[in-house]
Amino acid sequence: MEPDASQSAEECSALAHMTRLTLERAGLAVSPEEAAHPAIVEAAHIAQHFLRTGPLTPERLARLSGVVDRARTTIVTSPASGLPWLAQLAAPGPHLERSVVRALKSIPNPGGEPGTPHSSVVVGWRARDEAAIRETIALLAANWPGEYAELRQILLQIALLDGPAIDGFTDFTVHGAVFIRRSRLGPAPDALPGPIRLAEALVHEGTHTRCNAASVAAQPFLRPVDDDGPMVSTPLRIDPRPLTGLFQQMVVLARSVLLYRRLLAGDTGDSSTAATVQSRHDQLALSAVDAVRTMTDHQDMLTDHGRTVLEDAAEVAQVRV
């Protein structure tokens, strides 16, 4: 449950090694540094699909080579962010745009005003956006050094979204990239300050990134099941989710609660801001309780490692399992 930059680094190295091996099976070589980049990770997923579904024809190999070449161009031409993290403030790019298309297909359209588009698109970073994330990184460094260090290790690209459909997401196909709606860089309608909103978003998406890596490169959290196993209600989605989705939500919520506890223990500014921070903490804590209780109902589907994480989350949520 607590962040661990050292373990995160080991998981990142293991995933990069898997990426290199997959591309080598397709006859393509990338460096260890390139293998960590989200665009190269996407190329490895494409290669894996091709290798599983038939022979690697010249046409398929040409397409795959093109994806790798474009990824290399992205890596070479991307300017340094100037952040104290490795993460790039990502410009719109093909691998990110394809990821958003996949995300839009996976979420329900809640409706809305006639003619309102159900969409989100990757947009570039403005000067005020860059100032906002620098302030947020400083806030994390001051209030939660362990989380700051883990995010510094696992985030390779931070992409901004514009549009009403998605607040934020991660996608294992472009592992290392996180997507956050631009509006979350500013204050909320309830006056929760922008740097705190963005800190929560980074913790949220960073936790998904860490869970994805740990479940593949370290010890799995859930036992293997046919298809996705049972579908359950979860605190953060209106549509039923598989148990792996519930499990990750539980960890995300527990870490988010820990973030707000650390903020409340520090200097949140005036009394109005402190009250808003407390309100957000209480909302997240209630959702964490729901997630822990639902996961407890299905704990027979967890590995020993998964049960340990459940117990840690229950301790944060102050729920007995």
Steps between C-alpha positions, in 0.01 A plus 500: 500500500780742580700622198838337436728664245759220516246225430345716230837528327539123498153458350573761232822320407318167480232644272760664276675163471172334400447771239845443350452122489164532327638729232805278456265209422371717216854574381518854638755632749456793740721633775412459869426873517272486196321193636361699792332760280119470466515515119744208490287310751208541258718357220573194716126446555444517124786253446354266760161510327658427162705210637195346665261532208699371207827525311692824505442582134706765320201733519467454875875541553498821296214637709675406823830651383315819416354518851846456653653762268229754587547421869874568469425832334273588791771412749771700320293810427320533835646795690608463861222597737718683748322316780685336790345174371587294194147548367445689176211743466376316195391668180223330301639194325368193319551252785324732745216575260442129433488444875227762541296335224519169688404668827196667345377162375523353851292754691123544493352815352294654779304712255456872546377789295410414140797560276751491786802300378610202709866558439843575637815588307867537587607865507829679547634653820476877547730711716241522778451121488873449546500742793212306658675164485823645640302632797336162544832314489635732768189433710553123471870529583419697813208289623567146377864442400446126447222555246700775334792258457282220364325725248838634393597142419189370324359794302652539154238718331220718637237579237227761532144436382238747388135401477226377732529124458805406711644648820809281487621149426793268447544240226740207534550507121685829545633423848680793658260758360217649704214712371343782703221739408637853475224645720645307795797736501273778622274545802188289538148646530520426874821711515741208545826657376640397165837372630319266740260380230794427271691328781203269551480433126870412482474272803189339349646431155845424639348235726334335201837507324674340798228233537524413130875459521497306826234256380714406198860549610468396864231294676141487369225625728217281370475134412458413131137480386318427177418819311486787752327307779206657684396857429438717806385849592784736589517844661660683207317364194132489412546183295578159658870420505707180522670423829832633376331837448353491851837402646680790334226743606544382858873571492446834322244609760716391793801690365282804430382493861862485613579803282225707659598392851851625434365826361276547804798437727691777322419858410189515279471878518191679628212337685281491190759299307553270798126430513493421127797265536331329796180459300685339211682269740171389654345433159796287391506318834135393459575370150805313634278328757262391223785366288657306790169345600417390145851361452472314830189325365721362221827449689505131404598626152815668637849359519686516831663819373160643408363422847791686657415806293132462595597497868713812450210678326263392777735650757495832313121487467465384862295197400536147639547221241 
